Amino acid sequence: MEYTREEQEAIVSVLYNLAHADFRSHELEDAVYQECLKELDFSDESFVPCPKDELQSKTFETLRRLAKEKKHDFSLMMTKIARSDGEFGVLERKFVTEILDMCNIPFVAR
C-alpha cells in the first residue's frame, strides 16, 4: 500500500511514541518499529518524530483522513509494536486507546 509523505510522517510519529510509551527501550519493540518503517516504505535519517504532546495538533487530522485499509494497517502496526515485548502494558494501552478513539480507527488485533 502506498502512503503519502504526510501519512507516513503521522504514522511514524505515533509508532515512535508508542514504542517509547512505557519509558523503556526494548530491542523487540525497536525491531518491530523498523519492520513497520519498511512496510511504510519510509526512510529518512533526518526525520524527527513529533513529541507525544504535539501528536494531537500535528498528526490526528491526517490519521482521521486515512482510507479504511490504511487505518486497518496502522492499527495492526500499533498492536504489533505494543505486544512485541510480550506485555501490552497500561501506558501502551492508554496511548493506543487514545489514538484509536481520537482518530476514528478500529482496533485490529491480528
Disulfide bonds with the S-S distance in Angstrom:
none
